[in-house]
Amino acid sequence: MENKRGSWGSDFGFLMAAVGSAIGLGNLWGFPYKMGSNGGFAFLVVYCVLVIVVGFALVLGELALGRKTGFGAVGAYKAMCKKHRWIGLMGVAAGFIILAFYFVLGGMVLRYVAGYFVNILGGDGFVGQGTGFFGYLLYDINSIILYSIIFIVISCAIVMGGIKGGIEKFSKVAMPALAVFLIIVIIYVASQKNAGAGYRFMFKPDWTYFRENFFTVLKTAAGQMLFSLSLGMGCMMTYGSYLPKNAHLQRNATIIPIADTAAALLAGCAVLPAVAAFAGENYGSGPGLLFHTMLQVFGNMNGVMGDLMGFLFFLLIFLAAVTSSISQMEVCNASIIDRRIEKKKAPRRPAITIFFALSAFIIGIPCAMDAMGSGGAAIKAPFEFLGLTAGSPGYQMWNSSWLNLYEFISEGILMPLGALIMSLLIGWVYKTRTVRRECEASGQRFKAGVFFSLCYKIIVPIIIGIVLCTQIIDLII
Ligand code: PHE
């Protein structure tokens, strides 16, 4: 049975895959713009505190439940208690919705990669016209769909290769490459005039925005943290289920959040100083930040050099996006493969992968067609369906575009809910000793037991509980 499900070839391979799942568009695209619109430094502090008191415990909890049961999200909860299966299903639903919009974003990134590549070859890749390109691309539905399909095919090919031969193999190359590319871009940005203002925005204590918008900052940072660490929907659980019994769980559960937070910070150090240098310190421009600001950065460099850097940068984002999308696919896949193996049927990984990819693609199409709510698009954004206009009283973040709606359902509701329930279950029902025993099963001592127990029982439920309440209040008002 073990062989049919697959397993990691090495601890390093697992780490690259898990860190690869964590580091994705959430870090490179989401983190800089959310930090930019939520008070800079204060957001960073809240985010780091959340990683420490919520992130570590949840990553460890997921890895432990996954490895203990040897199943993905649905099977793991079912193995813990038959009645808890629905929590795993909720996770699969979240993964599926994320996958749907991830495909579209991944496709857009790929369009940039292709554009710069054509420029390097001396053609006109049509990415060179400064900030205008993003606005143009939003309405170029054919391109978005075409590149999304290419992105999906690549992701499918990797996932079909299985755990060791596909996911692990790809992540082991992609993640180190990503680190190198990111550092090159950061060094370049640092050498630009006025980049210093960007670092000040990130690191100089300023609590004004935070004081006036406490709940919004907390809610955004918590949602971002869960999303960035791929938590609350059984992703780490699924990856944990492919770990051998001798893997050091606590060490891995420490490395993953640290690496992910470092990547978010590095992404901030690439994008925000670039905003200072090239976009008049307009940090709060929202989801388009990465797409138009970085274009300006590379547009300002001389000829081929700019194209080369642009190519590298978007290629790195693409790699990060692929290593994340394959993990979302795997959460969905495992829910069926586990069941089939249990019933002594052949796993049929390729067919299942295609089934999920195709359905997620279809669900994701509206995200490719509403020009992110910019108006005048091929289909209406959710707020227009509701008869609202941008800026009218009922207009909210969650209905401003299909992408935001999907993000709201997954990152805003399902992931926090999944995280809250898992934490309560570990703290009060399965008990922290379940996690402890699983960690000790590999012969290591379980460290910081009191801290983890406190996290599962009290800290995580309170924080995530507040976040969920704020979210629901925002939905109603
Ligand atoms: N963590 C990924 C990112 O930061 C997104 C993701 C969410 C991946 C959920 C897997 C599961 O982009």
Residues whose N, C-alpha, C, O or C-beta is under 5 A from the ligand:
A	BS01	LIG	S21 A22 I23 G24 L25 G26 N27 F227 S228 L229 S230 C235 S324 S327 Q328
